[in-house]
Amino acid sequence: MSWLNALVQGLWIIIPAYVANGAAPVFGGKRRMDFGREFRGNDLLGGGKTWEGFFFAIAAGVFIGLVQIAVWPYMNEVAAGVGYTIPRMTVLTASLLALAAMSGDLIASFFKRRFGAERGSSIPLVDQLDFLIVSLPVALALSEITYLSVLFLILVTPPVHYAFNLLAYHLGIKEVPW
């Protein structure tokens, strides 16, 4: 498999996780997932983790997965014309990828609060890879991507994540550009 095909396959499969991760701050919400509770003197998860954002993000990831399912025959035919293949998306894969992405974000938030990091503070690479690290085992288990795809995803996600966060910041969706 060529490196370009591995990158394309990885990006195609991980799209529901990318979308879910990006959708949560768009919707926001008021009902905190940690119900305002603290753990060892800090917020359990932080005020930015809301039930509305969590469920909207998962729904957005599933929706984009449904779009991928609908366009897959056409996209795969185009890819085959240049010697590549695109893995088939399923509803189960899209759903679990979106859930895994949001779970990774929650796990990172929990640990950031344990280290005393305030909401909106940046921890390089953790903020860019938290959702991906939890999503990758799902992608490997439920799709045809390879370890080369995983490697490329780990390498390209931080700059892609930063670029979209910068855009969201300039659009007024996020309070900080990371």
C-alpha angles and dihedrals in degrees: 000000000000121000091243092054090048090052093047092048093048094048092046093053097042096051094099090055092047091049094046092050092050097042100060097074091044092063098030112172143199106242107087116219091221091049088229092295124149133216119203093344099312134085112279093231106345136251094280094068107085134168091234093053092044096053095038089052092051090047090050091051092049091047092054088047089056089051089051090051090051095049098036097097091054095041093047091050091052091047092048089054089065096039101265136111131216118211119240116254120218131197089244092052094047092047095049093044091053092047091046092050092053091044091053090051091051093048091051091048091052092053094043089056090049089057090049096250112157124230109279095021116130129236105184116239093002090074092045100043107031095095092041097051091057093042098051097071088052091050092049093048098045105033142044098253119131134224087258088060089050091052092051091048091053090050099044100038099075095056092039090049092048093048093052092045090051089051091048090050092052090047090053095246095115129041094215130038096236 
